């Protein structure tokens, strides 16, 4: 009898240690840490090394611009800062997942033309027919790939700063409206 009780006690202990407790899982979720196999496309757009001059010399830190998307119309951008590159990338990914939104798409392209601007960066976006491919460069390409847009024509004008170009692309994708839904809303407004 005592051996059976000891075995059961040992088995319950090993099960507790092998799986994180409910409280720990909740805490990790609040911090933004999820399982690695979450199915998101994560792309590093740019990593910048920043030097702060202090009494003993220079202190370096890193900023990373990360784009996260599901490849099916959802995308987000985050900027992480840390003293180490991997930590900056992780922080940027967490922020990007928090900022994700749904893009108005028409099959594999965007719903309509749009010229997006953020500070001195301007991004011109045109829908393209199937098979055209993703004609974009740098930060715009990363955002479009993560969003799952595979046929689009884009041109980046003005400043080529990757932070501003990525933000301009995101603001342009946020501004897109589904034409069918917009038509139905206008119809309802005109009828009332």
Residue frames relative to the residue before (quaternion, step in Angstrom):
aa qw qx qy qz dx dy dz
X 1.0000 0.0000 0.0000 0.0000 0.00 0.00 0.00
X 0.6917 0.4788 -0.2910 0.4557 3.59 0.84 -0.92
X 0.6230 0.5312 -0.3482 0.4566 3.59 1.08 -0.67
X 0.6346 0.5272 -0.3313 0.4579 3.59 1.00 -0.79
X 0.6500 0.5120 -0.3144 0.4653 3.57 0.97 -0.85
X 0.6486 0.5139 -0.3159 0.4641 3.58 1.00 -0.83
X 0.6384 0.5224 -0.3253 0.4623 3.59 0.99 -0.83
X 0.6640 0.4984 -0.3062 0.4657 3.58 0.90 -0.93
X 0.6466 0.5206 -0.3134 0.4611 3.56 1.01 -0.84
X 0.6577 0.5037 -0.3021 0.4716 3.61 0.98 -0.87
X 0.6473 0.5199 -0.3181 0.4577 3.60 0.97 -0.85
X 0.6691 0.4881 -0.3114 0.4658 3.59 0.92 -0.85
X 0.6216 0.5338 -0.3384 0.4627 3.62 1.07 -0.69
X 0.6782 0.4867 -0.3016 0.4607 3.59 0.87 -0.93
X 0.6318 0.5159 -0.3411 0.4674 3.61 1.03 -0.68
X 0.6448 0.5196 -0.3253 0.4566 3.58 0.97 -0.77
X 0.7017 0.4719 -0.2743 0.4579 3.59 0.93 -0.85
X 0.6666 0.5262 -0.3144 0.4242 3.60 1.04 -0.66
X 0.7723 0.2746 -0.1554 0.5513 3.60 1.10 -0.59
X 0.4594 -0.6814 0.4732 0.3173 3.62 -0.84 0.85
X 0.5493 -0.6304 0.4375 0.3308 3.55 -1.07 0.75
X 0.6753 -0.4972 0.3616 0.4075 3.53 -1.28 0.38
X 0.6419 0.5308 -0.3264 0.4468 3.59 0.98 -0.82
X 0.6616 0.5031 -0.3105 0.4613 3.59 0.95 -0.87
X 0.6454 0.5150 -0.3284 0.4588 3.59 0.97 -0.79
X 0.6380 0.5177 -0.3228 0.4698 3.58 1.01 -0.81
X 0.6508 0.5177 -0.3168 0.4561 3.57 0.92 -0.92
X 0.6533 0.5105 -0.3151 0.4619 3.60 0.96 -0.86
X 0.6433 0.5209 -0.3210 0.4601 3.58 1.02 -0.82
X 0.6381 0.5230 -0.3269 0.4609 3.59 1.02 -0.80
X 0.6690 0.4857 -0.2962 0.4783 3.58 1.02 -0.74
X 0.5287 -0.6411 0.4045 0.3820 3.58 1.22 -0.32
X 0.5145 0.6297 -0.4332 0.3889 3.58 1.23 0.15
X 0.0288 -0.8010 0.5974 -0.0247 3.55 -0.69 1.12
X 0.6826 -0.4394 0.3634 0.4570 3.53 -1.30 0.03
X 0.5639 -0.6283 0.4249 0.3267 3.56 -1.09 0.71
X 0.7124 0.4297 -0.2557 0.4924 3.60 1.08 -0.64
X 0.2250 0.8202 -0.4951 0.1773 3.58 0.98 0.88
X 0.5175 -0.6846 0.3937 0.3294 3.63 1.23 -0.09
X 0.5203 0.6312 -0.4248 0.3878 3.62 1.18 0.32
X 0.3710 -0.6689 0.5949 0.2472 3.53 -1.24 0.62
X 0.0593 -0.8048 0.5905 -0.0063 3.58 -0.65 1.12
X 0.0053 -0.8128 0.5811 -0.0398 3.59 -0.69 1.11
X 0.3199 -0.7130 0.5912 0.1994 3.54 -1.05 0.84
X 0.2709 -0.7803 0.5470 0.1361 3.58 -0.60 1.17
X 0.7978 -0.1381 0.1581 0.5652 3.57 0.81 -1.02
X 0.1187 -0.7549 0.6393 0.0856 3.56 -1.13 0.71
X 0.1023 -0.8071 0.5814 0.0085 3.55 -0.76 1.10
X 0.2518 -0.7487 0.5935 0.1544 3.57 -0.95 0.90
X 0.1206 -0.7958 0.5929 0.0251 3.54 -0.78 1.09
X 0.1856 -0.7907 0.5767 0.0878 3.60 -0.87 0.96
X 0.1257 -0.7545 0.6410 0.0635 3.54 -0.96 0.94
X 0.2902 -0.7707 0.5432 0.1637 3.59 -0.63 1.10
X 0.0099 -0.7872 0.6146 -0.0493 3.54 -0.74 1.18
X 0.7747 -0.3775 0.2439 0.4448 3.56 -1.33 0.12
X 0.7552 0.4082 -0.2141 0.4660 3.62 0.86 -0.91
X 0.7499 -0.2873 0.2076 0.5586 3.61 1.24 -0.11
X 0.6892 -0.4320 0.3474 0.4667 3.56 -0.99 -0.86
X 0.1808 -0.7461 0.6300 0.1176 3.55 -1.11 0.74
X 0.2074 -0.8118 0.5392 0.0848 3.57 -0.60 1.17
X 0.0119 0.7479 -0.6635 -0.0172 3.53 -1.19 0.70
X 0.3334 -0.7587 0.5372 0.1571 3.56 -1.25 0.41
X 0.1390 -0.7421 0.6463 0.1109 3.54 -1.19 0.67
X 0.0954 -0.7960 0.5972 0.0243 3.57 -0.95 0.89
X 0.2217 -0.7418 0.6194 0.1302 3.56 -0.95 0.96
X 0.0565 -0.8177 0.5715 -0.0389 3.55 -0.58 1.22
X 0.1665 -0.7494 0.6330 0.1003 3.56 -1.08 0.82
X 0.0585 -0.7858 0.6157 0.0028 3.57 -0.89 0.99
X 0.1220 0.7848 -0.5997 0.0978 3.57 -0.94 0.91
X 0.4500 -0.6847 0.4994 0.2817 3.55 -1.27 0.30
X 0.4896 -0.6789 0.4216 0.3489 3.60 1.27 -0.01
X 0.7133 0.4058 -0.2455 0.5161 3.59 1.27 0.16
X 0.7885 -0.3455 0.1689 0.4799 3.58 1.08 0.65
X 0.6759 0.4246 -0.3120 0.5153 3.62 1.22 0.03
X 0.0791 0.8003 -0.5861 0.0987 3.57 -0.93 0.93
X 0.0176 0.7852 -0.6189 0.0113 3.56 -1.24 0.52
X 0.2326 -0.7587 0.5947 0.1291 3.57 -1.21 0.59
X 0.0014 0.7955 -0.6057 0.0166 3.57 -1.05 0.81
X 0.2113 -0.7585 0.6038 0.1239 3.51 -1.20 0.60
X 0.1014 -0.8163 0.5685 0.0130 3.56 -0.60 1.19
X 0.1316 -0.7801 0.6079 0.0668 3.56 -1.06 0.80
X 0.1974 0.7643 -0.5944 0.1534 3.57 -0.95 0.90
X 0.6109 -0.5596 0.4184 0.3722 3.56 -1.33 0.15
X 0.7433 0.2860 -0.1802 0.5773 3.60 1.25 -0.35
X 0.5889 -0.6123 0.4025 0.3411 3.60 -1.06 0.76
X 0.6817 0.4852 -0.3299 0.4369 3.69 0.73 -0.87
X 0.6481 0.5106 -0.3174 0.4675 3.58 1.04 -0.74
X 0.6287 0.5227 -0.3282 0.4731 3.60 1.05 -0.74
X 0.6452 0.5105 -0.3134 0.4742 3.59 1.02 -0.82
X 0.6544 0.5125 -0.3175 0.4564 3.59 0.93 -0.87
X 0.6603 0.5050 -0.3022 0.4665 3.59 0.93 -0.92
X 0.6489 0.5192 -0.3119 0.4604 3.58 0.98 -0.85
X 0.6430 0.5256 -0.3139 0.4601 3.58 1.04 -0.79
X 0.6389 0.5201 -0.3172 0.4698 3.57 1.02 -0.82
X 0.6650 0.4932 -0.2969 0.4759 3.59 0.94 -0.92
X 0.6460 0.5256 -0.3181 0.4531 3.61 0.98 -0.84
X 0.6478 0.5067 -0.3213 0.4695 3.61 0.97 -0.82
X 0.6400 0.5249 -0.3190 0.4616 3.57 1.07 -0.74
X 0.7440 0.4127 -0.2109 0.4813 3.62 1.09 -0.74
X 0.3665 0.7608 -0.4780 0.2416 3.62 1.21 0.24
X 0.0086 -0.7790 0.6268 -0.0148 3.55 -1.19 0.70
X 0.5203 -0.6367 0.4783 0.3085 3.58 -1.28 0.36
X 0.2885 -0.7607 0.5640 0.1417 3.59 -0.96 0.95
X 0.4201 -0.6746 0.5433 0.2707 3.60 -1.03 0.81
X 0.0202 0.8242 -0.5608 0.0761 3.56 -0.42 1.27
X 0.2174 -0.7194 0.6420 0.1519 3.52 -1.32 0.45
X 0.7802 -0.1885 0.0391 0.5952 3.59 0.05 1.36
X 0.8088 -0.2345 0.1767 0.5096 3.63 -0.46 -1.16
X 0.6795 0.4448 -0.2899 0.5064 3.58 1.26 0.19
X 0.6236 -0.5237 0.4041 0.4166 3.58 -1.28 0.01
X 0.6548 -0.5678 0.3459 0.3596 3.57 -1.22 0.51
X 0.8026 -0.1045 0.1064 0.5776 3.63 0.96 -0.78
X 0.6786 -0.4661 0.3718 0.4289 3.58 -1.36 0.13
X 0.1060 0.7860 -0.6073 0.0459 3.55 -1.17 0.55
X 0.1811 -0.7367 0.6406 0.1192 3.55 -1.16 0.72
X 0.1060 -0.8192 0.5635 0.0073 3.55 -0.46 1.27
X 0.0821 -0.7955 0.5996 0.0304 3.53 -1.09 0.75
X 0.0461 0.7508 -0.6583 0.0286 3.53 -1.11 0.82
X 0.8040 -0.1024 -0.0139 0.5856 3.54 -0.47 1.30
X 0.7962 -0.2868 0.1815 0.5008 3.66 -0.66 -0.94
X 0.5629 0.5702 -0.4040 0.4414 3.60 1.24 0.26
X 0.0822 -0.7818 0.6178 0.0201 3.53 -1.02 0.88
X 0.0721 -0.7903 0.6081 0.0231 3.59 -0.94 0.90
X 0.1870 -0.7686 0.6062 0.0826 3.56 -0.77 1.13
X 0.0542 -0.8092 0.5848 -0.0153 3.59 -0.78 1.09
X 0.0347 -0.7834 0.6205 -0.0108 3.57 -0.93 1.00
X 0.4443 -0.6593 0.5191 0.3137 3.61 -0.98 0.72
X 0.1715 -0.7868 0.5878 0.0776 3.58 -1.12 0.66
X 0.5632 -0.5974 0.4460 0.3564 3.56 -1.21 0.51
X 0.6645 -0.5173 0.3626 0.3992 3.56 -1.24 0.50
X 0.7650 0.3388 -0.2722 0.4754 3.57 -0.95 0.91
X 0.4960 0.6649 -0.4280 0.3588 3.61 1.23 -0.18
X 0.3661 -0.7294 0.4917 0.3036 3.53 0.97 -0.88
X 0.5750 -0.5809 0.4602 0.3466 3.51 -1.37 0.05
X 0.0285 -0.8001 0.5987 -0.0233 3.56 -0.27 1.27
X 0.3880 0.6730 -0.5150 0.3623 3.52 -0.06 1.39
X 0.2440 -0.7810 0.5573 0.1414 3.54 -1.20 0.40
X 0.8655 0.1917 -0.1187 0.4473 3.52 -1.30 0.49
X 0.8591 -0.0394 0.0625 0.5064 3.52 -0.88 -1.06
X 0.6142 0.5537 -0.3511 0.4393 3.61 1.03 -0.75
X 0.6471 0.5236 -0.3166 0.4549 3.60 0.94 -0.88
X 0.6538 0.5208 -0.3173 0.4479 3.59 0.90 -0.90
X 0.6655 0.4976 -0.3023 0.4671 3.59 0.93 -0.90
X 0.6755 0.4999 -0.2956 0.4543 3.60 0.89 -0.93
X 0.6494 0.5137 -0.3197 0.4607 3.61 0.96 -0.83
X 0.6712 0.4984 -0.2987 0.4603 3.57 0.92 -0.89
X 0.6635 0.4991 -0.2975 0.4712 3.58 1.11 -0.69
X 0.4842 -0.6732 0.4344 0.3516 3.59 1.18 -0.41
X 0.4551 0.6527 -0.4659 0.3869 3.60 1.23 0.40
X 0.0825 -0.8494 0.5212 0.0074 3.57 -0.47 1.19
X 0.7503 0.2702 -0.1889 0.5730 3.63 1.24 -0.19
X 0.3775 0.7011 -0.5240 0.3022 3.58 -0.26 1.26
X 0.2603 -0.7250 0.6149 0.1688 3.55 -1.22 0.62
X 0.0461 0.8082 -0.5847 0.0533 3.60 -0.74 0.99
X 0.0646 -0.7616 0.6418 0.0623 3.52 -1.30 0.43
X 0.2370 -0.7668 0.5847 0.1181 3.54 -0.83 1.03
X 0.0610 -0.8073 0.5868 -0.0155 3.56 -0.74 1.12
X 0.7380 0.3898 -0.2883 0.4694 3.58 -1.22 0.39
X 0.8309 -0.1589 0.1379 0.5150 3.55 -1.04 -0.83
X 0.2632 -0.7729 0.5575 0.1502 3.59 -0.99 0.81
X 0.2788 0.7591 -0.5272 0.2609 3.58 1.22 0.50
X 0.4566 -0.7333 0.4202 0.2779 3.65 -0.53 1.11
X 0.5983 0.5592 -0.3651 0.4427 3.60 1.10 -0.63
X 0.7209 0.4444 -0.2487 0.4701 3.56 0.81 -1.03
X 0.6301 0.5262 -0.3380 0.4603 3.60 1.03 -0.73
X 0.6515 0.5026 -0.3152 0.4729 3.61 0.96 -0.85
X 0.6685 0.4907 -0.3021 0.4701 3.61 0.94 -0.85
X 0.6266 0.5260 -0.3361 0.4666 3.61 1.04 -0.73
X 0.6431 0.5168 -0.3149 0.4693 3.58 1.00 -0.85
X 0.6555 0.5088 -0.3051 0.4674 3.57 0.94 -0.91
X 0.6678 0.4902 -0.3158 0.4626 3.61 0.89 -0.88
X 0.6323 0.5282 -0.3260 0.4635 3.60 1.10 -0.68
X 0.6704 0.4855 -0.2981 0.4754 3.58 0.96 -0.86
X 0.6289 0.5288 -0.3334 0.4623 3.60 1.10 -0.68
X 0.6836 0.5080 -0.2800 0.4431 3.57 1.07 -0.78
X 0.5248 0.6405 -0.4190 0.3724 3.62 1.21 -0.32
X 0.1348 -0.7791 0.6094 0.0588 3.57 -1.07 0.83
X 0.4873 -0.6371 0.5102 0.3104 3.54 -1.12 0.71
X 0.4476 -0.7307 0.4373 0.2729 3.66 -0.52 1.11
X 0.6444 0.5245 -0.3326 0.4462 3.61 0.94 -0.80
X 0.6781 0.4846 -0.2881 0.4715 3.58 0.92 -0.91
X 0.6412 0.5235 -0.3195 0.4612 3.59 1.00 -0.84
X 0.6346 0.5326 -0.3186 0.4606 3.60 1.05 -0.82
X 0.6729 0.4963 -0.2983 0.4604 3.58 0.93 -0.91
X 0.6310 0.5201 -0.3348 0.4683 3.61 1.05 -0.72
X 0.6522 0.5098 -0.3086 0.4685 3.60 0.98 -0.88
X 0.6296 0.5421 -0.3228 0.4534 3.56 1.04 -0.82
X 0.6581 0.5043 -0.3007 0.4714 3.57 0.98 -0.89
X 0.6538 0.5147 -0.3110 0.4592 3.60 1.00 -0.81
X 0.6773 0.4941 -0.2949 0.4584 3.59 0.97 -0.86
X 0.6545 0.5195 -0.3068 0.4557 3.59 1.10 -0.66
X 0.7229 0.4450 -0.2605 0.4600 3.59 1.03 -0.67
